Amino acid sequence: MAGLMQKKKVETAKKELGSELDSSHKANMREQIASFQSRLESYLAQHKSQINRDPSLRTQFYQMCREMGIDPLACEI
């Protein structure tokens, strides 16, 4: 009986730890995405004329922005 209770405690502890790690990883990913979005917007501000001149760069940049949920046309530059 004690062995079953111990096993249940271990399983509960594993689930709690897994949940904590999942939350931590999600928060870390949100921070990284926000940082990346900010850097993309900054890059757009600094290199707008180059992006507009080069069709290949513009296409790649806008595709990357779209995948990250950034509207490059709405950025205030």
Backbone as a printed PyTorch tensor [residue, N CA C, xyz], in Angstrom:
tensor([[[  0.8200,  -1.1800,   0.0000],
         [  0.0000,   0.0000,   0.0000],
         [  0.8750,   1.2590,   0.0000]],

        [[  1.9140,   1.2260,   0.8090],
         [  2.8060,   2.3900,   0.8900],
         [  3.5130,   2.6180,  -0.4400]],

        [[  3.8390,   1.5300,  -1.1230],
         [  4.5030,   1.6350,  -2.4220],
         [  3.6110,   2.3110,  -3.4520]],

        [[  2.3340,   1.9970,  -3.4330],
         [  1.3900,   2.6250,  -4.3600],
         [  1.2320,   4.1130,  -4.0740]],

        [[  1.1760,   4.4560,  -2.8040],
         [  1.0480,   5.8730,  -2.4300],
         [  2.2940,   6.6500,  -2.8360]],

        [[  3.4570,   6.0250,  -2.6490],
         [  4.7150,   6.6720,  -3.0360],
         [  4.7550,   6.8740,  -4.5520]],

        [[  4.3180,   5.8600,  -5.2900],
         [  4.3070,   5.9470,  -6.7510],
         [  3.3810,   7.0740,  -7.2100]],

        [[  2.2370,   7.2030,  -6.5630],
         [  1.2860,   8.2710,  -6.9060],
         [  1.8870,   9.6510,  -6.6130]],

        [[  2.5940,   9.7650,  -5.4990],
         [  3.2400,  11.0310,  -5.1480],
         [  4.2930,  11.4070,  -6.1890]],

        [[  5.0560,  10.4180,  -6.6210],
         [  6.0970,  10.6520,  -7.6340],
         [  5.4570,  11.0920,  -8.9490]],

        [[  4.3880,  10.4250,  -9.3540],
         [  3.7000,  10.7840, -10.5960],
         [  3.1330,  12.1950, -10.5140]],

        [[  2.5600,  12.5500,  -9.3800],
         [  2.0190,  13.8940,  -9.1940],
         [  3.1380,  14.9270,  -9.2560]],

        [[  4.2590,  14.6480,  -8.6240],
         [  5.3990,  15.5650,  -8.6450],
         [  5.9280,  15.7350, -10.0670]],

        [[  5.9770,  14.6410, -10.8330],
         [  6.4330,  14.7140, -12.2250],
         [  5.4940,  15.5890, -13.0570]],

        [[  4.2020,  15.4210, -12.8640],
         [  3.2250,  16.2200, -13.6100],
         [  3.3710,  17.7060, -13.2630]],

        [[  3.5380,  18.0010, -11.9900],
         [  3.7000,  19.3930, -11.5700],
         [  4.9730,  19.9940, -12.1560]],

        [[  6.0650,  19.2480, -12.1160],
         [  7.3230,  19.7270, -12.6790],
         [  7.1960,  19.9310, -14.1840]],

        [[  6.5480,  18.9960, -14.8570],
         [  6.3320,  19.1260, -16.2900],
         [  5.5200,  20.3570, -16.6310]],

        [[  4.5120,  20.6240, -15.8410],
         [  3.6740,  21.8070, -16.0530],
         [  4.4720,  23.0920, -15.8410]],

        [[  5.3020,  23.1060, -14.8080],
         [  6.1430,  24.2740, -14.5330],
         [  7.1360,  24.5130, -15.6710]],

        [[  7.7590,  23.4430, -16.1390],
         [  8.7140,  23.5590, -17.2470],
         [  8.0230,  24.0360, -18.5160]],

        [[  6.8470,  23.5260, -18.7700],
         [  6.0850,  23.9350, -19.9510],
         [  5.7720,  25.4310, -19.8870]],

        [[  5.3190,  25.8930, -18.7430],
         [  5.0210,  27.3180, -18.5760],
         [  6.2710,  28.1700, -18.7590]],

        [[  7.3710,  27.6950, -18.2120],
         [  8.6330,  28.4210, -18.3260],
         [  9.0870,  28.4980, -19.7840]],

        [[  8.9910,  27.3960, -20.4930],
         [  9.3860,  27.3730, -21.9060],
         [  8.4960,  28.2790, -22.7470]],

        [[  7.2010,  28.2790, -22.4640],
         [  6.2700,  29.1380, -23.1990],
         [  6.6030,  30.6090, -22.9600]],

        [[  6.8790,  30.9650, -21.7240],
         [  7.2230,  32.3540, -21.4060],
         [  8.5220,  32.7550, -22.1040]],

        [[  9.4950,  31.8510, -22.1170],
         [ 10.7710,  32.1070, -22.7790],
         [ 10.5630,  32.3050, -24.2810]],

        [[  9.7470,  31.4710, -24.8930],
         [  9.4790,  31.5980, -26.3290],
         [  8.7680,  32.9170, -26.6350]],

        [[  7.8280,  33.3200, -25.7840],
         [  7.1400,  34.6030, -25.9910],
         [  8.1370,  35.7600, -25.9610]],

        [[  9.0720,  35.7080, -25.0160],
         [ 10.1010,  36.7470, -24.9250],
         [ 10.9640,  36.7680, -26.1750]],

        [[ 11.3750,  35.6040, -26.6480],
         [ 12.2200,  35.5290, -27.8300],
         [ 11.4900,  36.0320, -29.0710]],

        [[ 10.2270,  35.6890, -29.2030],
         [  9.4430,  36.1510, -30.3460],
         [  9.2680,  37.6600, -30.2960]],

        [[  8.9740,  38.1980, -29.1250],
         [  8.8130,  39.6480, -28.9830],
         [ 10.1180,  40.3610, -29.3230]],

        [[ 11.2280,  39.8190, -28.8790],
         [ 12.5290,  40.4110, -29.1780],
         [ 12.8130,  40.3590, -30.6760]],

        [[ 12.5140,  39.2370, -31.3000],
         [ 12.7370,  39.0860, -32.7330],
         [ 11.8570,  40.0430, -33.5280]],

        [[ 10.6040,  40.1830, -33.1170],
         [  9.7000,  41.1190, -33.7770],
         [ 10.2370,  42.5370, -33.6860]],

        [[ 10.7070,  42.8970, -32.5120],
         [ 11.2700,  44.2300, -32.3160],
         [ 12.4760,  44.4560, -33.2170]],

        [[ 13.3200,  43.4570, -33.3320],
         [ 14.5080,  43.5750, -34.1800],
         [ 14.1440,  43.6460, -35.6600]],

        [[ 13.1180,  42.9120, -36.0690],
         [ 12.6620,  43.0020, -37.4570],
         [ 12.1550,  44.4110, -37.7670]],

        [[ 11.3930,  44.9740, -36.8400],
         [ 10.8800,  46.3230, -37.0310],
         [ 12.0280,  47.3320, -37.0950]],

        [[ 13.0190,  47.1420, -36.2530],
         [ 14.1910,  48.0120, -36.2610],
         [ 14.9510,  47.8840, -37.5740]],

        [[ 15.1170,  46.6610, -38.0510],
         [ 15.7990,  46.4270, -39.3280],
         [ 15.0450,  47.1180, -40.4560]],

        [[ 13.7330,  46.9990, -40.4290],
         [ 12.9150,  47.6440, -41.4480],
         [ 13.1080,  49.1540, -41.4190]],

        [[ 13.1520,  49.7170, -40.2380],
         [ 13.3430,  51.1650, -40.1180],
         [ 14.7000,  51.5940, -40.6620]],

        [[ 15.7300,  50.8110, -40.4110],
         [ 17.0860,  51.1700, -40.8240],
         [ 17.3530,  50.8890, -42.3030]],

        [[ 16.6900,  49.8980, -42.8640],
         [ 17.0160,  49.4580, -44.2210],
         [ 15.8230,  49.5370, -45.1800]],

        [[ 14.8920,  50.4240, -44.8840],
         [ 13.6800,  50.5140, -45.6820],
         [ 13.9750,  50.7510, -47.1600]],

        [[ 14.8620,  51.6660, -47.4640],
         [ 15.1300,  51.9740, -48.8710],
         [ 15.7660,  50.7790, -49.5950]],

        [[ 16.6640,  50.0820, -48.9220],
         [ 17.2950,  48.9020, -49.5130],
         [ 16.2550,  47.7990, -49.7450]],

        [[ 15.3630,  47.6130, -48.7910],
         [ 14.3140,  46.6020, -48.9250],
         [ 13.4020,  46.9490, -50.0980]],

        [[ 13.0700,  48.2110, -50.2390],
         [ 12.1970,  48.6360, -51.3300],
         [ 12.8640,  48.5100, -52.6980]],

        [[ 14.1830,  48.6820, -52.7630],
         [ 14.9080,  48.6050, -54.0320],
         [ 15.1280,  47.1790, -54.5180]],

        [[ 15.3050,  46.2520, -53.6000],
         [ 15.6640,  44.8780, -53.9460],
         [ 14.4340,  43.9640, -53.8380]],

        [[ 13.8590,  43.5720, -54.9710],
         [ 12.6430,  42.7450, -54.9280],
         [ 12.8250,  41.4220, -54.1870]],

        [[ 13.9720,  40.7920, -54.3480],
         [ 14.2230,  39.5160, -53.6810],
         [ 14.2760,  39.7010, -52.1640]],

        [[ 15.0190,  40.7010, -51.7210],
         [ 15.1120,  40.9940, -50.2860],
         [ 13.7420,  41.3750, -49.7370]],

        [[ 13.0130,  42.1870, -50.4840],
         [ 11.6820,  42.6290, -50.0390],
         [ 10.7590,  41.4260, -49.8630]],

        [[ 10.7680,  40.5220, -50.8250],
         [  9.9100,  39.3420, -50.7470],
         [ 10.2710,  38.4880, -49.5360]],

        [[ 11.5550,  38.2440, -49.3520],
         [ 12.0000,  37.4320, -48.2150],
         [ 11.6800,  38.1150, -46.8880]],

        [[ 11.9160,  39.4260, -46.8270],
         [ 11.6730,  40.1530, -45.5850],
         [ 10.1820,  40.1510, -45.2430]],

        [[  9.3340,  40.4340, -46.2210],
         [  7.8980,  40.4650, -45.9610],
         [  7.3610,  39.0780, -45.6010]],

        [[  7.9200,  38.0390, -46.2130],
         [  7.5020,  36.6820, -45.8700],
         [  7.8750,  36.3700, -44.4180]],

        [[  9.0750,  36.7580, -44.0210],
         [  9.5130,  36.5270, -42.6440],
         [  8.6300,  37.3130, -41.6710]],

        [[  8.3200,  38.5510, -42.0180],
         [  7.4510,  39.3630, -41.1590],
         [  6.0770,  38.7110, -41.0160]],

        [[  5.5330,  38.2600, -42.1280],
         [  4.2100,  37.6450, -42.1110],
         [  4.2080,  36.4100, -41.2170]],

        [[  5.2600,  35.6140, -41.2930],
         [  5.3480,  34.4090, -40.4700],
         [  5.4560,  34.7460, -38.9850]],

        [[  6.0090,  35.9090, -38.6810],
         [  6.1580,  36.3190, -37.2790],
         [  4.9630,  37.1430, -36.7890]],

        [[  4.0060,  37.3990, -37.6710],
         [  2.8220,  38.1510, -37.2660],
         [  3.0330,  39.6520, -37.2630]],

        [[  3.9710,  40.1260, -38.0470],
         [  4.2750,  41.5490, -38.1190],
         [  3.7490,  42.0760, -39.4490]],

        [[  3.0730,  43.2110, -39.4110],
         [  2.6380,  43.8660, -40.6350],
         [  3.6470,  44.9740, -40.9350]],

        [[  4.5750,  44.7440, -41.8760],
         [  5.6170,  45.7410, -42.1490],
         [  5.0460,  47.0490, -42.7080]],

        [[  3.8730,  46.9830, -43.2910],
         [  3.2610,  48.2050, -43.8170],
         [  2.6810,  49.0670, -42.7040]],

        [[  2.3720,  48.4500, -41.5770],
         [  1.7880,  49.1800, -40.4550],
         [  2.8500,  49.7460, -39.5050]],

        [[  4.0890,  49.3790, -39.6950],
         [  5.1650,  49.8590, -38.8130],
         [  5.3610,  51.3490, -39.0330]],

        [[  5.4840,  52.0560, -37.9530],
         [  5.7420,  53.4970, -38.0590],
         [  7.2320,  53.7200, -38.2250]],

        [[  7.5890,  54.2360, -39.4040],
         [  8.9920,  54.4590, -39.7080],
         [  9.1830,  55.9130, -40.0550]]])
